[in-house]
Amino acid sequence: MPILSVFFGIIVRMWHDDHPPPHIHVEYQGFEALV
């Protein structure tokens, strides 16, 4: 899963082969959000 950005300890990744539509995972200190 490619990393798009890292700032203030927040990692932004984009899944494109998992399932439609392409979506973003945001990780911070063990927590995760999907956008």
PDB file of N, H, CA, C and O in Angstrom:
ATOM      1  N   MET A   1       0.863  -1.165   0.000  1.00  0.00           N
ATOM      2  CA  MET A   1       0.000   0.000   0.000  1.00  0.00           C
ATOM      3  C   MET A   1       0.907   1.224   0.000  1.00  0.00           C
ATOM      4  O   MET A   1       1.647   1.434   0.961  1.00  0.00           O
ATOM      5  N   PRO A   2       0.870   2.029  -1.042  1.00  0.00           N
ATOM      6  CA  PRO A   2       1.770   3.179  -1.129  1.00  0.00           C
ATOM      7  C   PRO A   2       1.420   4.274  -0.116  1.00  0.00           C
ATOM      8  O   PRO A   2       0.251   4.560   0.142  1.00  0.00           O
ATOM      9  N   ILE A   3       2.463   4.870   0.443  1.00  0.00           N
ATOM     10  H   ILE A   3       3.413   4.638   0.234  1.00  0.00           H
ATOM     11  CA  ILE A   3       2.298   5.997   1.357  1.00  0.00           C
ATOM     12  C   ILE A   3       2.239   7.271   0.524  1.00  0.00           C
ATOM     13  O   ILE A   3       3.150   7.555  -0.253  1.00  0.00           O
ATOM     14  N   LEU A   4       1.165   8.036   0.689  1.00  0.00           N
ATOM     15  H   LEU A   4       0.424   7.806   1.320  1.00  0.00           H
ATOM     16  CA  LEU A   4       1.006   9.289  -0.046  1.00  0.00           C
ATOM     17  C   LEU A   4       1.650  10.450   0.692  1.00  0.00           C
ATOM     18  O   LEU A   4       2.215  11.353   0.075  1.00  0.00           O
ATOM     19  N   SER A   5       1.558  10.421   2.038  1.00  0.00           N
ATOM     20  H   SER A   5       1.098   9.687   2.539  1.00  0.00           H
ATOM     21  CA  SER A   5       2.067  11.541   2.817  1.00  0.00           C
ATOM     22  C   SER A   5       2.306  11.104   4.254  1.00  0.00           C
ATOM     23  O   SER A   5       1.632  10.210   4.766  1.00  0.00           O
ATOM     24  N   VAL A   6       3.278  11.751   4.901  1.00  0.00           N
ATOM     25  H   VAL A   6       3.825  12.478   4.485  1.00  0.00           H
ATOM     26  CA  VAL A   6       3.526  11.576   6.329  1.00  0.00           C
ATOM     27  C   VAL A   6       3.757  12.965   6.913  1.00  0.00           C
ATOM     28  O   VAL A   6       4.667  13.676   6.486  1.00  0.00           O
ATOM     29  N   PHE A   7       2.937  13.354   7.884  1.00  0.00           N
ATOM     30  H   PHE A   7       2.198  12.777   8.231  1.00  0.00           H
ATOM     31  CA  PHE A   7       3.105  14.660   8.524  1.00  0.00           C
ATOM     32  C   PHE A   7       2.593  14.584   9.955  1.00  0.00           C
ATOM     33  O   PHE A   7       1.540  14.001  10.214  1.00  0.00           O
ATOM     34  N   PHE A   8       3.340  15.175  10.881  1.00  0.00           N
ATOM     35  H   PHE A   8       4.195  15.649  10.670  1.00  0.00           H
ATOM     36  CA  PHE A   8       2.997  15.178  12.309  1.00  0.00           C
ATOM     37  C   PHE A   8       2.700  13.772  12.827  1.00  0.00           C
ATOM     38  O   PHE A   8       1.875  13.606  13.725  1.00  0.00           O
ATOM     39  N   GLY A   9       3.363  12.763  12.272  1.00  0.00           N
ATOM     40  H   GLY A   9       4.034  12.898  11.542  1.00  0.00           H
ATOM     41  CA  GLY A   9       3.149  11.384  12.703  1.00  0.00           C
ATOM     42  C   GLY A   9       1.936  10.717  12.085  1.00  0.00           C
ATOM     43  O   GLY A   9       1.637   9.567  12.405  1.00  0.00           O
ATOM     44  N   ILE A  10       1.233  11.414  11.206  1.00  0.00           N
ATOM     45  H   ILE A  10       1.476  12.348  10.945  1.00  0.00           H
ATOM     46  CA  ILE A  10       0.051  10.874  10.534  1.00  0.00           C
ATOM     47  C   ILE A  10       0.496  10.280   9.203  1.00  0.00           C
ATOM     48  O   ILE A  10       1.167  10.942   8.411  1.00  0.00           O
ATOM     49  N   ILE A  11       0.115   9.025   8.963  1.00  0.00           N
ATOM     50  H   ILE A  11      -0.430   8.487   9.606  1.00  0.00           H
ATOM     51  CA  ILE A  11       0.486   8.339   7.720  1.00  0.00           C
ATOM     52  C   ILE A  11      -0.762   8.228   6.850  1.00  0.00           C
ATOM     53  O   ILE A  11      -1.791   7.716   7.293  1.00  0.00           O
ATOM     54  N   VAL A  12      -0.670   8.703   5.623  1.00  0.00           N
ATOM     55  H   VAL A  12       0.165   9.119   5.263  1.00  0.00           H
ATOM     56  CA  VAL A  12      -1.787   8.658   4.674  1.00  0.00           C
ATOM     57  C   VAL A  12      -1.417   7.681   3.567  1.00  0.00           C
ATOM     58  O   VAL A  12      -0.421   7.866   2.867  1.00  0.00           O
ATOM     59  N   ARG A  13      -2.234   6.636   3.418  1.00  0.00           N
ATOM     60  H   ARG A  13      -3.043   6.486   3.986  1.00  0.00           H
ATOM     61  CA  ARG A  13      -1.983   5.604   2.403  1.00  0.00           C
ATOM     62  C   ARG A  13      -3.214   5.469   1.511  1.00  0.00           C
ATOM     63  O   ARG A  13      -4.330   5.794   1.916  1.00  0.00           O
ATOM     64  N   MET A  14      -2.990   4.987   0.296  1.00  0.00           N
ATOM     65  H   MET A  14      -2.084   4.723  -0.032  1.00  0.00           H
ATOM     66  CA  MET A  14      -4.109   4.790  -0.634  1.00  0.00           C
ATOM     67  C   MET A  14      -4.144   3.345  -1.111  1.00  0.00           C
ATOM     68  O   MET A  14      -3.169   2.830  -1.657  1.00  0.00           O
ATOM     69  N   TRP A  15      -5.285   2.705  -0.896  1.00  0.00           N
ATOM     70  H   TRP A  15      -6.078   3.124  -0.452  1.00  0.00           H
ATOM     71  CA  TRP A  15      -5.526   1.370  -1.444  1.00  0.00           C
ATOM     72  C   TRP A  15      -6.207   1.554  -2.800  1.00  0.00           C
ATOM     73  O   TRP A  15      -7.153   2.333  -2.922  1.00  0.00           O
ATOM     74  N   HIS A  16      -5.727   0.841  -3.812  1.00  0.00           N
ATOM     75  H   HIS A  16      -4.958   0.208  -3.712  1.00  0.00           H
ATOM     76  CA  HIS A  16      -6.395   0.934  -5.113  1.00  0.00           C
ATOM     77  C   HIS A  16      -6.745  -0.437  -5.671  1.00  0.00           C
ATOM     78  O   HIS A  16      -7.559  -0.534  -6.589  1.00  0.00           O
ATOM     79  N   ASP A  17      -6.145  -1.507  -5.132  1.00  0.00           N
ATOM     80  H   ASP A  17      -5.484  -1.428  -4.386  1.00  0.00           H
ATOM     81  CA  ASP A  17      -6.427  -2.856  -5.637  1.00  0.00           C
ATOM     82  C   ASP A  17      -7.305  -3.666  -4.691  1.00  0.00           C
ATOM     83  O   ASP A  17      -7.651  -4.804  -5.007  1.00  0.00           O
ATOM     84  N   ASP A  18      -7.673  -3.112  -3.541  1.00  0.00           N
ATOM     85  H   ASP A  18      -7.392  -2.187  -3.284  1.00  0.00           H
ATOM     86  CA  ASP A  18      -8.407  -3.848  -2.511  1.00  0.00           C
ATOM     87  C   ASP A  18      -9.846  -4.112  -2.948  1.00  0.00           C
ATOM     88  O   ASP A  18     -10.230  -5.266  -3.140  1.00  0.00           O
ATOM     89  N   HIS A  19     -10.628  -3.081  -3.104  1.00  0.00           N
ATOM     90  H   HIS A  19     -10.317  -2.144  -2.948  1.00  0.00           H
ATOM     91  CA  HIS A  19     -12.008  -3.169  -3.586  1.00  0.00           C
ATOM     92  C   HIS A  19     -12.425  -1.777  -4.039  1.00  0.00           C
ATOM     93  O   HIS A  19     -11.906  -0.787  -3.524  1.00  0.00           O
ATOM     94  N   PRO A  20     -13.345  -1.677  -4.986  1.00  0.00           N
ATOM     95  CA  PRO A  20     -13.764  -0.360  -5.460  1.00  0.00           C
ATOM     96  C   PRO A  20     -14.587   0.348  -4.389  1.00  0.00           C
ATOM     97  O   PRO A  20     -15.179  -0.334  -3.552  1.00  0.00           O
ATOM     98  N   PRO A  21     -14.654   1.642  -4.370  1.00  0.00           N
ATOM     99  CA  PRO A  21     -13.758   2.552  -5.073  1.00  0.00           C
ATOM    100  C   PRO A  21     -12.423   2.654  -4.340  1.00  0.00           C
ATOM    101  O   PRO A  21     -12.311   2.221  -3.193  1.00  0.00           O
ATOM    102  N   PRO A  22     -11.407   3.225  -4.998  1.00  0.00           N
ATOM    103  CA  PRO A  22     -10.133   3.461  -4.300  1.00  0.00           C
ATOM    104  C   PRO A  22     -10.396   4.287  -3.034  1.00  0.00           C
ATOM    105  O   PRO A  22     -11.232   5.191  -3.037  1.00  0.00           O
ATOM    106  N   HIS A  23      -9.679   3.971  -1.960  1.00  0.00           N
ATOM    107  H   HIS A  23      -9.000   3.236  -1.957  1.00  0.00           H
ATOM    108  CA  HIS A  23      -9.940   4.683  -0.716  1.00  0.00           C
ATOM    109  C   HIS A  23      -8.644   4.954   0.037  1.00  0.00           C
ATOM    110  O   HIS A  23      -7.606   4.355  -0.245  1.00  0.00           O
ATOM    111  N   ILE A  24      -8.726   5.860   0.991  1.00  0.00           N
ATOM    112  H   ILE A  24      -9.569   6.347   1.219  1.00  0.00           H
ATOM    113  CA  ILE A  24      -7.572   6.345   1.742  1.00  0.00           C
ATOM    114  C   ILE A  24      -7.626   5.792   3.166  1.00  0.00           C
ATOM    115  O   ILE A  24      -8.684   5.790   3.796  1.00  0.00           O
ATOM    116  N   HIS A  25      -6.492   5.326   3.666  1.00  0.00           N
ATOM    117  H   HIS A  25      -5.633   5.328   3.154  1.00  0.00           H
ATOM    118  CA  HIS A  25      -6.334   4.935   5.065  1.00  0.00           C
ATOM    119  C   HIS A  25      -5.456   5.982   5.731  1.00  0.00           C
ATOM    120  O   HIS A  25      -4.407   6.346   5.199  1.00  0.00           O
ATOM    121  N   VAL A  26      -5.877   6.463   6.885  1.00  0.00           N
ATOM    122  H   VAL A  26      -6.729   6.167   7.317  1.00  0.00           H
ATOM    123  CA  VAL A  26      -5.097   7.430   7.649  1.00  0.00           C
ATOM    124  C   VAL A  26      -4.788   6.780   8.995  1.00  0.00           C
ATOM    125  O   VAL A  26      -5.698   6.346   9.702  1.00  0.00           O
ATOM    126  N   GLU A  27      -3.497   6.711   9.351  1.00  0.00           N
ATOM    127  H   GLU A  27      -2.758   7.064   8.777  1.00  0.00           H
ATOM    128  CA  GLU A  27      -3.073   6.055  10.584  1.00  0.00           C
ATOM    129  C   GLU A  27      -2.336   7.043  11.480  1.00  0.00           C
ATOM    130  O   GLU A  27      -1.551   7.868  11.015  1.00  0.00           O
ATOM    131  N   TYR A  28      -2.616   6.934  12.798  1.00  0.00           N
ATOM    132  H   TYR A  28      -3.254   6.263  13.176  1.00  0.00           H
ATOM    133  CA  TYR A  28      -1.937   7.788  13.771  1.00  0.00           C
ATOM    134  C   TYR A  28      -1.932   7.085  15.118  1.00  0.00           C
ATOM    135  O   TYR A  28      -2.995   6.792  15.665  1.00  0.00           O
ATOM    136  N   GLN A  29      -0.772   6.814  15.650  1.00  0.00           N
ATOM    137  H   GLN A  29       0.091   7.052  15.206  1.00  0.00           H
ATOM    138  CA  GLN A  29      -0.577   6.210  16.969  1.00  0.00           C
ATOM    139  C   GLN A  29      -1.464   4.991  17.199  1.00  0.00           C
ATOM    140  O   GLN A  29      -2.088   4.868  18.253  1.00  0.00           O
ATOM    141  N   GLY A  30      -1.521   4.098  16.229  1.00  0.00           N
ATOM    142  H   GLY A  30      -1.014   4.198  15.374  1.00  0.00           H
ATOM    143  CA  GLY A  30      -2.286   2.870  16.378  1.00  0.00           C
ATOM    144  C   GLY A  30      -3.758   2.981  16.023  1.00  0.00           C
ATOM    145  O   GLY A  30      -4.467   1.974  16.046  1.00  0.00           O
ATOM    146  N   PHE A  31      -4.238   4.168  15.695  1.00  0.00           N
ATOM    147  H   PHE A  31      -3.662   4.985  15.676  1.00  0.00           H
ATOM    148  CA  PHE A  31      -5.622   4.361  15.277  1.00  0.00           C
ATOM    149  C   PHE A  31      -5.663   4.459  13.760  1.00  0.00           C
ATOM    150  O   PHE A  31      -4.685   4.853  13.124  1.00  0.00           O
ATOM    151  N   GLU A  32      -6.810   4.095  13.187  1.00  0.00           N
ATOM    152  H   GLU A  32      -7.605   3.775  13.704  1.00  0.00           H
ATOM    153  CA  GLU A  32      -6.934   4.134  11.731  1.00  0.00           C
ATOM    154  C   GLU A  32      -8.309   4.663  11.345  1.00  0.00           C
ATOM    155  O   GLU A  32      -9.312   4.348  11.986  1.00  0.00           O
ATOM    156  N   ALA A  33      -8.342   5.471  10.288  1.00  0.00           N
ATOM    157  H   ALA A  33      -7.527   5.726   9.768  1.00  0.00           H
ATOM    158  CA  ALA A  33      -9.595   5.978   9.728  1.00  0.00           C
ATOM    159  C   ALA A  33      -9.586   5.685   8.238  1.00  0.00           C
ATOM    160  O   ALA A  33      -8.530   5.707   7.605  1.00  0.00           O
ATOM    161  N   LEU A  34     -10.745   5.414   7.679  1.00  0.00           N
ATOM    162  H   LEU A  34     -11.603   5.396   8.193  1.00  0.00           H
ATOM    163  CA  LEU A  34     -10.892   5.180   6.243  1.00  0.00           C
ATOM    164  C   LEU A  34     -11.689   6.326   5.646  1.00  0.00           C
ATOM    165  O   LEU A  34     -12.708   6.750   6.191  1.00  0.00           O
ATOM    166  N   VAL A  35     -11.201   6.819   4.512  1.00  0.00           N
ATOM    167  H   VAL A  35     -10.373   6.474   4.070  1.00  0.00           H
ATOM    168  CA  VAL A  35     -11.867   7.938   3.843  1.00  0.00           C
ATOM    169  C   VAL A  35     -12.158   7.533   2.418  1.00  0.00           C
ATOM    170  O   VAL A  35     -12.719   8.320   1.655  1.00  0.00           O
TER     171      VAL A  35
END
